[in-house]
Amino acid sequence: MKVVDSTRRARAAVVALLLAPSAALWGQAASDIRFTDTRLKNGLRVIVAEDHVAPVFSIAVSYNAGSRDERKGRTGFAHLFEHMMFKGSENVGPGEHFTLVFNNGGNMNGTTNKDRTLYFETLPSNQLDLGLFLEADRMRSLVINKENLVNQINAVQEERRLGRDNNPYGKTFDAVDSLTYTNFAYQHSVIGSMEDLSAATVEDVAAFFKTYYAPNNAVVAIVGDVKTSEVLEKARKYFESIPSQPAPPPVDMTEPAPSGEERMTLEDPLARLTRVDISYLVPPSSHNDDAALTVLATVLSGGRSGRFFENIVRQKQLATGVSASKGEARGPGLFRVIGTVAPGKSAADVESAIYEEIERVKTGGVQAWEIEKARTNARRGMVASLQSSLQRAILLSEYALFYNDPGRINKRAARIDAVTAADVQRVANTYLTQVNRNVVTTVPKPAASRPGGQP
């Protein structure tokens, strides 16, 4: 009964947050996520946020190791390591990490992107020792041998076949990055190439582990039904004896000034509709213009009232869908626009219509209701993410790693609230330009030229 009442109170609080006016909401310190931020002797950063609304907690471990840290000829290592980290350590057998978490009522997984590798668990609050022990044991003593390596190389290569090579528009993502970025750090795909994965050796993997999987290169965030003092005591018990390592080499993520639009056309045997991917290089998410670019994406494609849907999809019926997005990136990021061409329509017309809507923002500005919609969307997204102890743990660990500011978790919607219509118009004029634009057009491969002539 206590849990039910707590859940009702949590839902009521969420509704109140969504309905509260922006200025009133974000002016209240009571809405902030409170946490402690502690550095252990070996450099491991431990962030703890108590929340006793339900008898669970989550652990998020963010390592400063993403595909941006890889070199030519050795791509895919960060993602390969995400798989390797489940193959056993000194006190945990192969695959036993999964078994121990699931058998004790928990969930877990790991993810890799260009900027970090993340591991996480959600467990009942009486399993704090288990969660911390599992993460510490593999940080200290991952088993790296030929058998495990070959097994996981095969698993990652199969993942690439399913997610990229044999998926509609799968290769388009690689093409966008390779066309837009000049710097190798962000230019290559997270999953890596088949050739590089096949060439990986045990020595390569061991060196990668020693360099990047050190306590001084990681952040651990624990959120939920825990006591801060107890978490810190146990974190010292399990993690503090793991030796630190020299800091990894810094990553150069700089990009040269854009020199003009580049274009590419791909034939995709799995695609059934033509797609236009337009990308603009924009500053890192730490830049002051990041919030305005986020609002711009909402103005252009936020729901059925967004300009792309209203004018290109509904009125002109040129596309089945058009989206705009600004992702999070520690280095130069992408403002991406994706338009799927409607049957019988042309990619050129869709592309032209997209540019017309962007020009309308540049020359005609943005309406007050569009700005307010962006603020409401940001508030809704923020509240949705904070309902979960896992999402709070992930955000705290990533913000500490990316920006050295876990408190950014309490500033997201306020940053959007500060954006004005003039800011949105300014960033559109600054970044969404032809000289800063790259276009990949993906077209269905003619049936006659597909393998076996399949329709």
C-alpha positions in Angstrom: 0.0 0.0 0.0 2.9 2.3 0.8 4.3 1.8 -2.7 0.9 2.5 -4.3 0.5 5.7 -2.4 4.1 6.8 -3.3 3.4 6.1 -7.0 0.2 8.2 -6.8 2.1 11.0 -5.2 4.8 10.8 -7.9 2.3 10.9 -10.7 0.6 13.9 -9.0 3.9 15.7 -8.8 4.6 15.0 -12.5 1.2 16.5 -13.5 1.9 19.6 -11.3 5.3 20.0 -13.0 3.8 19.8 -16.4 1.1 22.3 -15.7 3.2 24.8 -13.8 4.2 28.0 -15.5 7.9 28.0 -16.6 9.1 30.8 -14.5 7.4 29.5 -11.4 8.5 25.9 -11.9 12.2 26.6 -12.6 12.5 29.2 -9.9 11.8 26.7 -7.2 14.8 24.9 -5.7 12.5 22.2 -4.5 12.2 20.9 -8.1 16.0 20.3 -8.3 17.5 16.8 -8.1 19.7 16.9 -5.1 22.9 14.8 -5.1 26.4 14.5 -3.7 29.5 14.4 -5.9 32.5 12.6 -4.4 35.9 11.7 -5.9 37.6 8.6 -4.5 41.3 8.3 -4.0 41.8 6.5 -7.3 40.0 9.2 -9.2 36.6 7.5 -9.6 33.8 10.0 -9.4 30.8 8.8 -7.4 27.5 10.7 -7.6 24.6 9.7 -5.3 21.0 11.0 -5.4 18.6 9.6 -2.8 14.9 9.0 -3.8 12.8 6.8 -1.5 9.6 6.9 -3.5 10.0 3.2 -4.4 12.3 0.4 -3.1 14.6 0.3 -6.1 17.9 2.0 -7.2 19.8 2.4 -10.4 23.5 2.4 -11.1 24.9 4.1 -14.3 28.6 3.8 -15.1 29.8 6.1 -17.8 33.3 5.5 -19.2 35.1 8.2 -21.1 35.5 5.8 -24.1 33.5 6.3 -27.2 34.2 5.7 -30.9 35.8 9.1 -31.0 38.7 7.6 -29.1 39.4 5.0 -31.9 42.1 5.3 -34.6 42.0 4.3 -38.2 42.3 0.6 -38.7 40.9 -0.1 -35.2 37.3 1.1 -35.4 34.5 -0.5 -33.4 36.6 -1.1 -30.3 34.5 0.9 -27.9 31.4 -0.9 -29.0 33.2 -4.3 -29.0 34.2 -3.6 -25.5 30.6 -3.0 -24.4 30.1 -6.7 -25.4 33.3 -7.9 -23.9 32.4 -6.4 -20.5 29.7 -9.1 -20.1 32.1 -12.1 -20.7 33.3 -12.5 -17.2 35.8 -11.2 -14.7 37.8 -12.6 -11.8 34.8 -13.5 -9.6 32.0 -13.5 -12.2 31.7 -16.1 -14.9 30.8 -15.5 -18.6 27.3 -14.2 -18.8 26.8 -14.5 -15.1 26.4 -10.7 -14.7 23.1 -11.0 -16.5 22.0 -14.0 -14.4 22.8 -12.4 -11.1 21.0 -9.2 -12.0 17.9 -10.9 -13.5 17.6 -13.5 -10.7 17.6 -10.8 -8.1 14.7 -8.9 -9.7 16.8 -6.4 -11.8 17.3 -5.2 -15.3 20.6 -4.1 -17.0 22.2 -3.3 -20.3 25.0 -1.3 -21.9 25.2 1.2 -24.8 28.0 2.9 -26.8 28.0 6.1 -28.8 30.6 8.4 -30.2 31.2 10.1 -26.8 31.0 7.4 -24.1 30.3 3.8 -23.1 27.5 3.3 -20.6 26.6 0.3 -18.4 23.6 0.3 -16.1 21.5 -1.8 -13.7 18.2 -1.3 -11.8 17.8 -3.5 -8.8 15.8 -3.8 -5.6 17.2 -1.6 -2.9 18.4 -4.6 -0.8 20.9 -5.5 -3.6 23.2 -2.5 -3.4 26.2 -4.7 -2.7 25.5 -6.9 -5.7 25.3 -4.0 -8.1 28.4 -2.3 -6.9 30.4 -5.5 -6.7 29.5 -6.5 -10.3 30.6 -3.2 -11.7 33.8 -3.0 -9.7 34.8 -6.6 -10.5 34.7 -6.1 -14.2 36.4 -2.7 -13.9 39.2 -4.4 -12.0 39.6 -7.8 -13.7 37.9 -8.3 -17.0 38.7 -11.6 -18.6 40.3 -10.9 -22.0 41.2 -14.0 -24.0 41.0 -15.3 -27.6 37.8 -17.3 -27.1 35.9 -14.4 -25.7 37.2 -12.0 -28.3 36.3 -14.1 -31.3 32.9 -14.8 -29.8 32.1 -11.1 -29.4 33.6 -10.1 -32.7 31.2 -12.5 -34.3 28.3 -11.0 -32.2 29.2 -7.4 -33.2 29.6 -8.3 -36.8 26.1 -9.9 -36.8 24.7 -6.8 -35.1 26.2 -4.7 -37.9 24.6 -7.0 -40.5 21.2 -6.7 -38.9 21.3 -3.0 -37.9 23.2 -1.4 -40.8 24.1 -3.6 -43.8 20.7 -5.3 -44.1 18.4 -2.6 -42.8 16.6 0.0 -44.9 18.6 3.3 -44.9 21.2 1.6 -42.6 24.1 2.7 -44.7 22.7 6.2 -45.0 23.7 6.9 -41.4 27.4 6.1 -42.2 27.2 8.2 -45.3 25.9 11.3 -43.5 28.8 11.1 -41.0 31.5 10.5 -43.6 30.2 13.3 -45.8 29.7 15.9 -43.0 32.7 15.3 -40.8 36.3 15.8 -41.9 37.8 14.8 -38.5 38.1 11.0 -38.2 36.9 11.1 -34.5 33.3 11.6 -35.5 33.5 10.6 -39.1 33.4 6.8 -38.7 30.6 4.7 -37.4 30.3 3.6 -33.8 29.9 -0.1 -34.7 33.1 -0.1 -36.8 33.9 -1.9 -40.1 33.9 -5.6 -40.6 37.5 -5.5 -41.6 38.7 -3.6 -38.5 36.7 -5.9 -36.2 38.2 -9.0 -37.8 41.7 -7.6 -37.4 41.3 -7.0 -33.6 43.8 -8.9 -31.5 43.8 -9.8 -27.8 46.7 -7.5 -27.3 44.8 -4.6 -28.9 41.8 -5.2 -26.7 43.9 -5.5 -23.5 45.6 -2.2 -24.3 42.3 -0.5 -24.9 41.0 -1.9 -21.5 44.0 -0.7 -19.6 43.8 2.8 -21.2 40.1 3.5 -21.0 38.6 1.3 -18.3 40.3 2.9 -15.4 38.5 4.4 -12.3 39.9 7.8 -13.1 38.3 7.6 -16.5 34.8 6.8 -15.3 31.8 8.2 -13.4 29.4 6.1 -11.3 26.0 7.5 -10.5 23.6 5.8 -8.0 20.0 7.0 -7.7 17.1 5.7 -5.7 16.2 4.1 -2.4 19.7 4.3 -0.9 21.5 6.2 1.9 24.3 8.4 0.7 26.7 7.5 3.5 26.2 3.8 2.9 26.7 4.1 -0.8 29.9 6.0 -0.4 31.2 3.5 2.2 30.5 0.5 -0.1 31.8 2.4 -3.2 35.1 2.8 -1.3 35.0 -0.9 -0.3 34.5 -2.2 -3.9 36.2 0.4 -6.1 38.9 2.3 -4.3 41.5 -0.5 -4.5 41.3 -0.5 -8.3 44.5 1.3 -9.4 44.2 4.5 -11.5 45.9 4.7 -14.9 47.5 7.5 -16.9 44.9 9.7 -18.5 44.0 8.7 -22.0 45.3 10.9 -24.8 43.0 13.9 -25.5 40.8 13.7 -28.5 41.0 16.4 -31.2 37.4 16.9 -32.4 38.0 20.2 -34.2 36.5 20.6 -37.7 37.7 23.0 -40.4 35.4 25.8 -41.5 32.9 24.5 -44.0 33.9 24.9 -47.6 30.6 24.4 -49.4 27.8 22.0 -49.9 28.6 18.3 -50.7 26.2 15.8 -52.0 25.9 12.0 -52.3 23.4 9.6 -53.8 23.0 6.1 -52.6 21.1 3.2 -54.0 19.6 1.1 -51.3 18.1 -2.4 -52.3 16.1 -2.4 -49.1 14.5 1.0 -49.3 11.1 1.4 -50.7 10.9 5.2 -50.7 13.4 7.8 -51.5 14.8 9.7 -48.5 16.7 13.0 -48.3 19.1 13.5 -45.4 20.3 17.1 -44.9 22.9 17.8 -42.2 24.4 21.0 -40.9 27.5 21.1 -38.7 26.7 22.9 -35.4 28.7 23.6 -32.2 29.1 21.1 -29.3 26.2 20.8 -26.9 28.2 22.9 -24.3 27.9 25.9 -26.6 25.5 28.7 -25.8 23.6 28.2 -29.0 22.6 24.6 -28.2 19.3 25.5 -26.6 18.3 27.8 -29.5 19.1 25.0 -32.0 16.9 22.6 -30.0 14.0 25.1 -30.1 14.6 25.6 -33.8 14.2 21.8 -34.3 10.9 21.9 -32.4 9.6 24.9 -34.5 10.4 23.1 -37.7 9.2 19.6 -36.8 7.6 19.5 -33.4 4.5 17.4 -33.9 1.6 18.0 -36.3 1.8 21.7 -35.7 5.4 21.9 -36.8 6.1 23.7 -40.0 7.5 20.7 -41.8 4.4 18.6 -41.2 1.9 21.3 -41.8 3.3 22.6 -45.0 5.3 19.8 -46.6 3.4 16.7 -45.4 -0.2 17.8 -44.9 -0.7 20.7 -47.4 1.7 19.9 -50.2 1.7 16.2 -49.6 5.3 15.9 -50.9 6.6 13.7 -48.1 5.3 11.0 -45.8 7.3 12.6 -43.0 9.9 15.3 -42.3 11.9 15.6 -39.1 14.5 17.9 -37.6 16.7 17.1 -34.7 19.7 18.4 -32.8 21.5 15.6 -30.9 23.8 15.8 -27.9 27.5 15.8 -28.8 30.7 16.7 -26.9 32.3 17.8 -30.1 30.8 19.4 -33.2 27.3 18.1 -33.6 24.8 17.7 -36.4 21.5 19.5 -37.0 19.7 16.9 -39.1 16.7 17.1 -41.3 15.3 13.9 -42.8 12.5 13.9 -45.4 10.9 10.7 -46.7 9.6 11.4 -50.2 5.9 10.4 -50.8 5.2 8.0 -53.7 5.1 9.7 -57.0 6.8 12.9 -55.7 10.4 14.0 -56.3 13.3 14.3 -53.9 14.2 17.7 -55.4 10.7 19.1 -54.6 10.9 17.8 -51.0 14.4 19.3 -50.6 13.3 22.6 -52.0 10.2 22.7 -49.7 12.5 22.1 -46.7 14.7 25.0 -47.6 11.6 27.2 -48.1 10.5 26.5 -44.5 14.0 27.2 -43.2 14.1 30.5 -45.1 10.7 31.4 -43.6 12.3 31.2 -40.1 15.3 33.2 -41.2 13.4 36.0 -42.8 10.0 35.9 -41.1 11.0 34.9 -37.6 9.2 32.7 -35.1 5.8 33.1 -33.5 5.3 33.4 -29.7 3.2 30.2 -29.6 6.0 28.2 -31.3 8.4 29.3 -28.6 6.0 28.4 -25.9 5.4 25.0 -27.5 9.1 24.3 -27.5 9.3 25.2 -23.8 6.4 22.9 -23.0 8.0 20.1 -25.0 11.3 20.6 -23.1 9.4 20.6 -19.8 7.5 17.4 -20.7 10.7 15.6 -21.8 12.5 16.7 -18.7 9.8 15.5 -16.4 9.4 12.2 -18.3 13.2 11.5 -17.9 13.2 12.3 -14.2 10.4 9.8 -13.4 12.9 7.0 -13.7 15.8 6.5 -11.3 17.7 4.9 -14.2 17.3 8.0 -16.4 18.4 10.3 -13.6 21.5 8.1 -13.0 22.4 8.1 -16.6 22.0 11.9 -17.0 24.0 12.6 -13.8 26.9 10.4 -15.0 26.9 11.7 -18.5 26.7 15.4 -17.5 29.5 14.9 -15.1 31.6 13.1 -17.8 30.7 15.5 -20.7 30.5 18.9 -19.0 32.0 18.3 -15.6 28.6 19.5 -14.4 26.1 16.9 -13.1 24.0 19.9 -12.0 23.1 20.4 -15.6 20.3 18.0 -14.9 18.5 20.8 -13.1 19.1 23.4 -15.8 17.8 21.8 -19.0 14.4 23.3 -19.3 15.5 26.6 -17.8 18.0 26.9 -20.7 15.1 26.4 -23.1 13.0 29.0 -21.3 15.7 31.6 -21.8 15.6 31.2 -25.6 13.9 34.0 -27.5 12.4 34.2 -31.0 15.4 36.3 -32.0 17.8 33.6 -30.8 16.0 31.0 -33.0 16.2 33.3 -36.0 19.8 34.0 -35.4 21.0 30.4 -35.2 19.0 29.5 -38.3 20.8 32.2 -40.2 24.2 31.3 -38.7 24.2 27.5 -39.1 21.5 26.4 -41.6 23.3 27.8 -44.6 24.2 26.3 -48.0 27.9 26.5 -47.4 27.4 24.5 -44.2 25.1 22.0 -45.7 25.6 18.4 -46.9 22.9 16.2 -48.5 22.6 12.5 -48.9 19.8 11.2 -51.1 18.9 7.5 -50.7 17.0 6.0 -53.6 15.5 2.5 -53.9 17.7 0.3 -56.0 15.9 -0.8 -59.2 14.5 -4.4 -58.8 16.4 -5.6 -61.9 19.8 -4.7 -60.3 19.1 -6.2 -56.9 20.6 -9.6 -56.0 18.4 -12.3 -57.6 16.3 -9.6 -59.2 14.0 -9.6 -56.1 11.1 -7.0 -56.2 
